[in-house]
Amino acid sequence: MFPLGLIDIITKVAPTLGGSIGNLISSTLGGVDMSNVNEVQKALEQPASQEKLKELELQLNDLQNARANASKESPIPRLLLAVAAHIALFADIYFIEHVHNELLQQLLLMMMCILIWDIRQVFKFYFGSSSDLPSFPFMKKK
């Protein structure tokens, strides 16, 4: 099981990490006060708590594996998606002007809206959104 001083060890070694882990375990166990060792031990003795902690461990392992896999991915496919979206948008604009069938023009306009949305997402991914920009004093309204 868990040693009684596990929480103290974690908080002494890495206070920020210990606090984060403590909050995560506390919320998993239903809001247990992590500073009260007796309350934590009592909560850990319940079989439901064991299941919840095992599920939390599996979720954290899955998250760690997903991060490791994402770091191994090459950025080339994402870049190709951005280039393909731009080419498709320009081709769509060209065909909207040169197609004389009204129904086909409407479909091309809808496709253009979807492509514009896709390109917005690509730009947000690569360059961030406006909420990521620093706030400069001279840009504030007076």
Backbone as CSV, one residue per row, in Angstrom:
resi,resn,N_x,N_y,N_z,CA_x,CA_y,CA_z,C_x,C_y,C_z
1,MET,0.852,-1.188,0.000,0.000,0.000,0.000,0.889,1.239,0.000
2,PHE,0.358,2.371,0.419,1.108,3.618,0.461,1.685,3.822,1.863
3,PRO,2.959,4.247,1.969,3.499,4.589,3.287,2.827,5.851,3.812
4,LEU,2.778,5.958,5.130,2.081,7.099,5.739,2.715,8.434,5.362
5,GLY,4.027,8.483,5.218,4.702,9.744,4.941,4.875,10.056,3.465
6,LEU,4.170,9.343,2.582,4.333,9.548,1.137,4.008,10.982,0.736
7,ILE,2.954,11.509,1.264,2.543,12.874,0.909,3.597,13.876,1.369
8,ASP,4.137,13.673,2.589,5.177,14.576,3.092,6.432,14.500,2.248
9,ILE,6.801,13.290,1.827,8.007,13.122,1.005,7.847,13.859,-0.319
10,ILE,6.698,13.682,-0.964,6.464,14.323,-2.257,6.493,15.840,-2.113
11,THR,5.832,16.365,-1.087,5.782,17.824,-0.937,7.134,18.406,-0.540
12,LYS,7.988,17.625,0.147,9.318,18.132,0.491,10.257,18.094,-0.708
13,VAL,10.151,17.042,-1.523,11.057,16.899,-2.665,10.718,17.900,-3.753
14,ALA,9.468,17.999,-4.084,9.043,18.901,-5.160,7.710,19.525,-4.764
15,PRO,7.739,20.697,-4.139,6.490,21.298,-3.647,5.432,21.514,-4.728
16,THR,5.830,22.004,-5.871,4.847,22.253,-6.931,4.269,20.946,-7.440
17,LEU,5.156,19.999,-7.713,4.718,18.685,-8.183,3.892,17.992,-7.114
18,GLY,4.350,18.088,-5.874,3.611,17.463,-4.775,2.219,18.048,-4.620
19,GLY,2.124,19.372,-4.754,0.804,20.009,-4.658,-0.114,19.587,-5.781
20,SER,0.450,19.492,-6.990,-0.363,19.068,-8.137,-0.829,17.630,-7.980
21,ILE,0.103,16.758,-7.571,-0.258,15.356,-7.378,-1.248,15.229,-6.233
22,GLY,-1.006,15.979,-5.181,-1.933,15.945,-4.045,-3.329,16.370,-4.431
23,ASN,-3.445,17.450,-5.203,-4.763,17.905,-5.656,-5.433,16.879,-6.553
24,LEU,-4.642,16.246,-7.426,-5.181,15.229,-8.327,-5.687,14.022,-7.548
25,ILE,-4.889,13.561,-6.585,-5.307,12.416,-5.768,-6.503,12.799,-4.903
26,SER,-6.478,13.996,-4.358,-7.591,14.450,-3.519,-8.903,14.478,-4.296
27,SER,-8.860,15.018,-5.526,-10.091,15.068,-6.314,-10.527,13.671,-6.748
28,THR,-9.571,12.770,-6.973,-9.908,11.398,-7.345,-10.565,10.668,-6.180
29,LEU,-10.105,10.943,-4.976,-10.659,10.279,-3.795,-11.885,10.989,-3.235
30,GLY,-12.355,11.999,-3.899,-13.598,12.656,-3.479,-13.390,13.848,-2.572
31,GLY,-12.276,14.542,-2.721,-12.052,15.768,-1.949,-11.433,15.536,-0.586
32,VAL,-10.606,14.511,-0.457,-9.947,14.215,0.810,-8.923,15.306,1.119
33,ASP,-8.849,15.709,2.398,-7.856,16.697,2.827,-6.505,16.014,2.874
34,MET,-5.608,16.358,1.956,-4.329,15.674,1.829,-3.370,16.016,2.965
35,SER,-3.635,17.040,3.747,-2.767,17.371,4.875,-3.090,16.521,6.102
36,ASN,-4.238,15.868,6.090,-4.647,15.004,7.196,-4.319,13.557,6.841
37,VAL,-3.226,13.046,7.406,-2.740,11.706,7.056,-3.761,10.640,7.415
38,ASN,-4.445,10.794,8.541,-5.442,9.791,8.958,-6.601,9.730,7.970
39,GLU,-7.032,10.882,7.490,-8.130,10.936,6.520,-7.717,10.303,5.189
40,VAL,-6.475,10.557,4.778,-5.976,9.970,3.536,-5.881,8.458,3.674
41,GLN,-5.345,7.988,4.807,-5.211,6.546,5.025,-6.583,5.879,5.063
42,LYS,-7.537,6.508,5.695,-8.898,5.962,5.770,-9.519,5.878,4.377
43,ALA,-9.285,6.904,3.549,-9.830,6.913,2.188,-9.157,5.846,1.328
44,LEU,-7.849,5.625,1.552,-7.120,4.645,0.752,-7.482,3.208,1.115
45,GLU,-8.030,2.984,2.298,-8.416,1.637,2.718,-9.707,1.162,2.051
46,GLN,-10.443,2.068,1.463,-11.699,1.692,0.802,-11.400,1.073,-0.558
47,PRO,-12.080,-0.041,-0.917,-11.828,-0.688,-2.213,-12.144,0.207,-3.414
48,ALA,-13.136,1.051,-3.296,-13.492,1.950,-4.396,-12.350,2.924,-4.678
49,SER,-11.651,3.350,-3.641,-10.532,4.274,-3.813,-9.403,3.604,-4.579
50,GLN,-9.161,2.351,-4.298,-8.116,1.617,-5.014,-8.423,1.566,-6.505
51,GLU,-9.674,1.299,-6.840,-10.077,1.255,-8.251,-9.920,2.618,-8.915
52,LYS,-10.317,3.653,-8.206,-10.206,5.011,-8.760,-8.743,5.388,-9.006
53,LEU,-7.859,5.024,-8.063,-6.440,5.347,-8.228,-5.806,4.531,-9.350
54,LYS,-6.229,3.279,-9.521,-5.724,2.478,-10.637,-6.166,3.076,-11.967
55,GLU,-7.411,3.546,-12.021,-7.909,4.192,-13.238,-7.152,5.494,-13.515
56,LEU,-6.872,6.264,-12.467,-6.090,7.495,-12.611,-4.691,7.188,-13.132
57,GLU,-4.077,6.129,-12.612,-2.747,5.742,-13.072,-2.768,5.360,-14.551
58,LEU,-3.800,4.624,-14.976,-3.916,4.256,-16.386,-4.092,5.487,-17.266
59,GLN,-4.900,6.435,-16.812,-5.115,7.665,-17.578,-3.816,8.465,-17.700
60,LEU,-3.054,8.550,-16.619,-1.784,9.283,-16.665,-0.777,8.578,-17.569
61,ASN,-0.772,7.245,-17.542,0.114,6.496,-18.446,-0.274,6.719,-19.899
62,ASP,-1.588,6.727,-20.179,-2.048,6.991,-21.545,-1.639,8.380,-22.008
63,LEU,-1.760,9.354,-21.116,-1.366,10.723,-21.448,0.131,10.812,-21.725
64,GLN,0.917,10.130,-20.902,2.365,10.129,-21.098,2.731,9.452,-22.422
65,ASN,2.068,8.355,-22.748,2.335,7.673,-24.018,1.927,8.540,-25.212
66,ALA,0.802,9.249,-25.085,0.354,10.118,-26.176,1.350,11.245,-26.402
67,ARG,1.874,11.815,-25.331,2.876,12.881,-25.463,4.154,12.356,-26.106
68,ALA,4.563,11.153,-25.716,5.775,10.580,-26.295,5.585,10.318,-27.786
69,ASN,4.409,9.810,-28.161,4.134,9.559,-29.582,4.045,10.855,-30.369
70,ALA,3.467,11.886,-29.772,3.343,13.169,-30.468,4.708,13.807,-30.697
71,SER,5.626,13.613,-29.761,6.946,14.206,-29.940,7.740,13.489,-31.027
72,LYS,7.377,12.243,-31.329,8.067,11.489,-32.370,7.531,11.808,-33.766
73,GLU,6.338,12.413,-33.830,5.728,12.712,-35.125,6.550,13.740,-35.893
74,SER,6.535,13.585,-37.175,7.203,14.551,-38.035,6.229,15.688,-38.346
75,PRO,6.697,16.932,-38.384,5.799,18.045,-38.704,5.461,18.120,-40.189
76,ILE,6.094,17.299,-41.022,5.871,17.353,-42.464,4.407,17.102,-42.841
77,PRO,3.731,16.065,-42.302,2.324,15.876,-42.694,1.434,17.065,-42.349
78,ARG,1.697,17.716,-41.208,0.895,18.889,-40.839,1.169,20.051,-41.792
79,LEU,2.405,20.186,-42.202,2.759,21.239,-43.150,2.113,20.964,-44.506
80,LEU,2.099,19.694,-44.908,1.457,19.334,-46.177,-0.042,19.620,-46.136
81,LEU,-0.660,19.410,-44.987,-2.087,19.742,-44.842,-2.312,21.230,-45.042
82,ALA,-1.437,22.048,-44.479,-1.570,23.501,-44.640,-1.410,23.908,-46.095
83,VAL,-0.419,23.340,-46.766,-0.187,23.665,-48.180,-1.370,23.191,-49.025
84,ALA,-1.875,21.980,-48.759,-3.008,21.454,-49.518,-4.257,22.310,-49.314
85,ALA,-4.474,22.803,-48.101,-5.638,23.657,-47.837,-5.533,24.966,-48.624
86,HIS,-4.352,25.550,-48.695,-4.171,26.783,-49.452,-4.369,26.557,-50.954
87,ILE,-3.807,25.478,-51.464,-3.976,25.175,-52.890,-5.450,24.944,-53.207
88,ALA,-6.133,24.202,-52.341,-7.560,23.939,-52.560,-8.372,25.232,-52.515
89,LEU,-8.016,26.148,-51.617,-8.736,27.415,-51.531,-8.565,28.228,-52.818
90,PHE,-7.343,28.327,-53.310,-7.113,29.095,-54.540,-7.790,28.441,-55.743
91,ALA,-7.774,27.110,-55.795,-8.458,26.408,-56.883,-9.964,26.625,-56.786
92,ASP,-10.482,26.619,-55.567,-11.911,26.842,-55.363,-12.313,28.241,-55.831
93,ILE,-11.527,29.241,-55.487,-11.823,30.612,-55.913,-11.788,30.711,-57.438
94,TYR,-10.827,30.065,-58.053,-10.732,30.079,-59.507,-11.981,29.458,-60.135
95,PHE,-12.397,28.288,-59.624,-13.550,27.599,-60.214,-14.859,28.319,-59.947
96,ILE,-14.977,29.040,-58.832,-16.204,29.802,-58.559,-16.419,30.842,-59.659
97,GLU,-15.348,31.466,-60.114,-15.458,32.491,-61.143,-15.702,31.914,-62.535
98,HIS,-15.264,30.682,-62.767,-15.332,30.134,-64.120,-16.416,29.079,-64.325
99,VAL,-17.157,28.723,-63.298,-18.244,27.752,-63.442,-19.544,28.533,-63.623
100,HIS,-20.380,28.097,-64.563,-21.619,28.828,-64.844,-22.848,28.159,-64.256
101,ASN,-22.709,27.003,-63.666,-23.818,26.316,-63.023,-23.998,26.885,-61.613
102,GLU,-25.211,27.408,-61.334,-25.449,28.085,-60.062,-25.350,27.131,-58.866
103,LEU,-25.850,25.907,-58.996,-25.779,24.932,-57.913,-24.321,24.587,-57.590
104,LEU,-23.526,24.396,-58.612,-22.120,24.085,-58.419,-21.387,25.274,-57.783
105,GLN,-21.763,26.486,-58.158,-21.157,27.662,-57.543,-21.481,27.726,-56.044
106,GLN,-22.728,27.381,-55.692,-23.116,27.384,-54.277,-22.309,26.333,-53.492
107,LEU,-22.130,25.158,-54.083,-21.331,24.125,-53.429,-19.879,24.569,-53.271
108,LEU,-19.353,25.222,-54.280,-17.974,25.717,-54.197,-17.842,26.818,-53.135
109,LEU,-18.872,27.641,-52.990,-18.848,28.670,-51.941,-18.860,28.039,-50.560
110,MET,-19.662,26.985,-50.383,-19.676,26.296,-49.091,-18.313,25.662,-48.819
111,MET,-17.718,25.077,-49.844,-16.403,24.472,-49.686,-15.363,25.545,-49.343
112,MET,-15.500,26.728,-49.929,-14.578,27.815,-49.635,-14.684,28.219,-48.157
113,CYS,-15.899,28.261,-47.625,-16.072,28.606,-46.208,-15.386,27.570,-45.317
114,ILE,-15.531,26.302,-45.657,-14.886,25.241,-44.881,-13.368,25.360,-44.975
115,LEU,-12.857,25.656,-46.168,-11.410,25.796,-46.339,-10.865,26.995,-45.574
116,ILE,-11.623,28.083,-45.560,-11.189,29.262,-44.801,-11.113,28.917,-43.320
117,TRP,-12.100,28.172,-42.822,-12.076,27.753,-41.425,-10.860,26.853,-41.173
118,ASP,-10.589,25.951,-42.098,-9.450,25.050,-41.945,-8.145,25.840,-41.929
119,ILE,-8.026,26.820,-42.790,-6.798,27.619,-42.844,-6.650,28.447,-41.570
120,ARG,-7.755,28.938,-41.037,-7.689,29.654,-39.753,-7.126,28.749,-38.664
121,GLN,-7.577,27.494,-38.646,-7.071,26.551,-37.648,-5.578,26.274,-37.848
122,VAL,-5.166,26.180,-39.101,-3.746,25.954,-39.395,-2.920,27.129,-38.881
123,PHE,-3.364,28.358,-39.149,-2.629,29.526,-38.678,-2.607,29.584,-37.156
124,LYS,-3.721,29.243,-36.506,-3.733,29.229,-35.046,-2.751,28.203,-34.519
125,PHE,-2.651,27.058,-35.197,-1.740,26.015,-34.747,-0.291,26.479,-34.859
126,TYR,0.073,27.045,-36.000,1.464,27.418,-36.222,1.855,28.736,-35.570
127,PHE,0.950,29.701,-35.542,1.316,31.034,-35.080,0.630,31.461,-33.791
128,GLY,-0.279,30.673,-33.262,-1.006,31.037,-32.057,-2.191,31.925,-32.390
129,SER,-3.001,32.179,-31.389,-4.180,33.019,-31.606,-3.919,34.410,-31.039
130,SER,-4.863,35.304,-31.232,-4.676,36.678,-30.759,-4.627,36.737,-29.238
131,SER,-5.222,35.752,-28.555,-5.157,35.764,-27.093,-3.758,35.413,-26.595
132,ASP,-2.920,34.834,-27.474,-1.550,34.513,-27.096,-0.612,35.710,-27.208
133,LEU,-1.055,36.771,-27.873,-0.195,37.934,-28.084,-0.044,38.726,-26.794
134,PRO,1.112,39.338,-26.594,1.272,40.170,-25.399,0.429,41.429,-25.524
135,SER,0.002,41.943,-24.400,-0.781,43.181,-24.437,0.167,44.364,-24.265
136,PHE,0.200,45.192,-25.272,1.060,46.364,-25.247,0.253,47.552,-24.734
137,PRO,0.869,48.414,-23.908,0.132,49.551,-23.353,-0.420,50.486,-24.416
138,PHE,0.302,50.672,-25.515,-0.150,51.620,-26.526,-1.335,51.078,-27.331
139,MET,-1.659,49.795,-27.187,-2.771,49.216,-27.934,-4.082,49.312,-27.158
140,LYS,-4.010,49.706,-25.885,-5.206,49.781,-25.070,-5.997,51.033,-25.410
141,LYS,-7.318,50.884,-25.369,-8.183,52.045,-25.634,-8.160,52.972,-24.432
142,LYS,-8.206,54.260,-24.715,-8.188,55.244,-23.642,-9.577,55.751,-23.348
